[in-house]
Amino acid sequence: MTVIRNFSEKLMGKSICLCKNEESAAEEMFNVIAANRDQLTEFLPWPDKIKTVKDQLNYIKMTNESWKQKALFDYGVYLLSNQKFIGNVGVHSIEWRHSRCELGYWIAKDMSGRGFITEAVQLLQAECFRLGFHRIEIRCSSKNEKSAIVALRNNFVLEGYLKDEMIENGQFRDTLIF
C-alpha cells in the first residue's frame, strides 16, 4: 500500500529538468501554449481555456493547491542548457489507496521528436516508483500516435482499448490504456 507523500519539487535529468510550476513562469508558459494551441487542441481539452496569462496563472495556482492536497503533481519541462520552458508533465488520477496513478504530458511542436518527453516520463515514472506506486498508466487518444510511442518507448504495455470513451473536439474518441 502506498503511503501518501509529496513528490520532489524538482527532478533532474540528462537534458531536462522537471520543476513544480511557479507563478513567475505564467507568462512564459502561456506564450508556449499560445504558440502551440493548434497542435495542443487536437488531443487535449484544456488549451482553449487558457486564453490569457491570467488564465495560466490561475491554472498554476490550482495545480499548486492540488499539490498541497497531494491530488495532482504538475511539472514544467525545462531544458537544462538554457532553462527554456518546453512543455508539461504531470501525475494525476491518483488513487493512493490502490497505489495507482496516471501520467500526462505535452511538448512544444519545435521540441517534439528529440526525446525530451520520453526522458520526462522516465523521470516521473522513477519518482512514482520511489514513492511506492505499483501501477502507472498512460492514456491517450487512439489517434495520438506520438503519445502512444512515448508510452511504448518507456516500456508501458498496451492493455486496453476503450471504444467511444470520451468526447474530444465534439466527437467520441477511442482511448488507449498503457
C-alpha positions in Angstrom: 0.0 0.0 0.0 1.3 3.4 -1.0 2.0 5.9 1.8 0.7 9.4 0.8 3.8 11.5 0.3 4.9 14.6 -1.6 6.7 14.3 -4.9 10.0 16.1 -5.3 9.6 19.6 -6.5 12.5 19.3 -8.9 13.6 16.2 -10.9 16.9 16.5 -12.8 17.5 14.5 -16.0 20.4 14.5 -18.5 18.9 17.2 -20.8 15.8 18.5 -18.9 14.6 19.4 -15.5 11.1 18.9 -14.3 10.1 21.7 -11.9 7.0 22.3 -9.9 5.1 25.1 -11.6 5.8 28.6 -10.2 3.6 31.6 -10.6 6.5 33.6 -12.0 6.6 31.3 -15.1 3.0 32.0 -16.1 3.8 34.4 -18.9 6.5 32.1 -20.4 4.2 29.1 -20.1 1.3 31.0 -21.7 3.4 32.1 -24.6 4.4 28.5 -25.4 0.8 27.3 -25.1 -0.4 30.1 -27.4 2.3 29.3 -30.0 1.2 25.6 -29.9 -2.5 26.0 -29.5 -3.5 24.3 -32.8 -1.3 21.3 -32.1 -2.4 21.0 -28.4 -6.2 21.3 -29.1 -6.0 18.3 -31.4 -5.8 15.9 -28.4 -6.2 18.0 -25.2 -9.4 19.6 -23.8 -7.8 22.4 -21.8 -5.8 24.8 -24.3 -8.9 26.7 -25.2 -9.5 27.5 -21.5 -6.0 29.2 -21.3 -6.7 32.4 -23.3 -4.7 34.9 -21.2 -1.6 35.0 -18.9 -4.1 35.3 -16.0 -5.8 32.1 -17.1 -2.4 30.4 -16.9 -1.6 31.9 -13.6 -4.9 30.6 -12.2 -4.1 27.2 -13.6 -0.7 27.3 -11.8 -2.4 28.3 -8.6 -4.9 25.4 -8.9 -2.1 22.9 -9.6 -0.1 24.2 -6.6 -3.2 23.9 -4.4 -3.7 20.3 -5.7 0.0 19.6 -4.9 -0.6 20.6 -1.3 -3.6 18.3 -1.2 -1.5 15.5 -2.8 -4.1 15.2 -5.5 -2.1 16.2 -8.6 1.6 16.9 -9.2 2.2 19.1 -12.2 5.7 20.0 -13.6 7.1 22.3 -16.2 9.7 20.7 -18.5 12.7 22.9 -18.9 15.9 22.5 -21.0 19.0 22.3 -18.8 21.0 24.1 -21.4 19.1 27.4 -21.2 16.2 26.9 -18.7 13.7 27.3 -21.5 10.2 26.0 -20.8 9.2 23.5 -23.5 6.2 21.5 -22.1 4.5 20.0 -19.2 4.2 16.6 -17.5 2.1 15.6 -14.6 0.8 12.9 -12.3 -3.0 12.8 -12.0 -5.9 10.5 -11.4 -4.1 9.4 -8.3 -5.5 6.6 -6.2 -3.3 6.5 -3.2 -5.3 3.6 -1.7 -4.7 1.4 -4.7 -1.1 2.6 -5.4 -2.2 3.8 -8.9 -1.8 7.0 -10.9 -1.8 8.3 -14.5 0.8 10.4 -16.3 0.0 13.1 -18.8 2.3 15.2 -21.0 2.7 17.6 -23.8 5.6 19.4 -25.6 6.0 22.4 -27.9 6.0 21.3 -31.5 9.5 22.6 -32.2 10.8 20.4 -29.4 9.0 17.3 -30.4 10.9 14.2 -31.6 14.0 15.0 -29.6 13.4 12.6 -26.7 12.6 15.2 -24.1 9.1 13.8 -23.2 10.5 10.2 -23.2 13.1 11.5 -20.6 10.4 13.4 -18.7 8.3 10.2 -18.4 11.3 8.2 -17.2 12.0 10.8 -14.5 8.3 10.9 -13.4 8.0 7.1 -13.5 11.1 6.7 -11.3 9.7 9.2 -8.9 6.3 7.4 -8.8 8.0 4.0 -8.1 10.2 5.7 -5.4 7.1 6.8 -3.7 5.6 3.3 -3.7 3.2 3.4 -6.7 2.5 -0.1 -8.1 0.6 0.8 -11.3 1.3 3.8 -13.5 -0.9 4.4 -16.5 -0.7 6.5 -19.7 -4.0 7.1 -21.5 -4.3 8.7 -24.9 -6.5 9.0 -28.0 -6.1 6.1 -30.3 -5.2 8.7 -33.0 -2.4 10.2 -30.9 0.5 8.2 -32.3 3.2 10.3 -30.8 1.8 9.9 -27.3 1.5 6.1 -27.8 5.1 6.0 -29.0 6.3 7.7 -25.8 4.4 5.1 -23.7 5.9 2.2 -25.7 9.5 3.7 -25.5 9.1 3.8 -21.8 8.2 0.1 -21.6 4.5 0.6 -21.0 2.3 -2.2 -22.2 -0.9 -1.5 -24.2 -3.5 -3.2 -22.0 -6.8 -1.8 -23.3 -8.8 0.0 -26.0 -11.9 1.8 -24.8 -14.3 2.4 -27.7 -16.0 5.9 -27.6 -14.6 6.5 -24.1 -14.8 10.3 -24.2 -15.7 13.3 -26.3 -12.8 15.1 -27.9 -13.4 18.1 -30.1 -17.1 17.3 -30.3 -16.7 13.7 -31.3 -16.4 10.4 -29.4 -12.9 9.1 -29.3 -11.3 5.8 -28.6 -8.8 5.7 -25.8 -5.6 3.5 -25.5 -4.6 2.4 -22.0 -0.9 1.7 -21.4 
